[in-house]
Each structure stands twice: as C-alpha cells, then as structure tokens.
Amino acid sequence: MFGDLMGKLQEAQQQMQETKTRLAAMQHQGDAGNGAVKVTISGNREVQSLEVADRLCNVAQKEELEDLLITAMNRALKSAEVAYEREMAGVAGGMLGGMGLPGLGL
C-alpha cells in the first residue's frame, strides 16, 4: 500500500518538474496602446522583453507610457497565469486519477 503511494508521489513530483520546465519555455505577450507598448514574459512570470514605440519616448508622454506599461504587463501576466492554472490542473487531475477536487476546479 505505502509502496504504491510512494510511487505515485514520485510520479507526481516528476510531473510537476516537467510542467515547470514546460512553463519556463512558454512565452506570453501583452500589449497596450494599439501595440505602442509590448511585453513578453515567461511562463514562470518573469519579464523577458519590453518594447516601447518611439512616439512615447518623450517627457510629455511619460504618464501615458507608464499607464500603457502597466496594462501590457498585466495582460501578459494574465496570459501566463491562465497557462499555469491549465498546466497545474492537468497535473493535479493526473495525480488523482481523473477524480478532480470538487470546488477547486481541478
């Protein structure tokens, strides 16, 4: 009984590591201002790149640029969060033999 449980735990750990590796390889984009600001983040929610249109690179546009940066980053982070939840739900479902967890969306 315990041997089977330990085997399942080891398998779950391996699946979690594989999922983290897949997530790290993913990229998510967010943009704002009709593409004036673009952000790319990893599946691990780390900012990888940030592009700003030339038209926003002056003092008069500072506040607009700051608002667009926040919007673009939040959109990219939301995309990464959705992918993370989807991946983790798959791992959790596999650990439970497809039983899922009521109320947790797993």
Secondary structure by P-SEA (a helix, b strand, c coil): caaaaaaaaaaaaaaaaaaaaaaaabbbbbbcccccbbbbbcccccccccccccccccccaaaaaaaaaaaaaaaaaaaaaaaaaaaaaaaaaaaacccccccccc
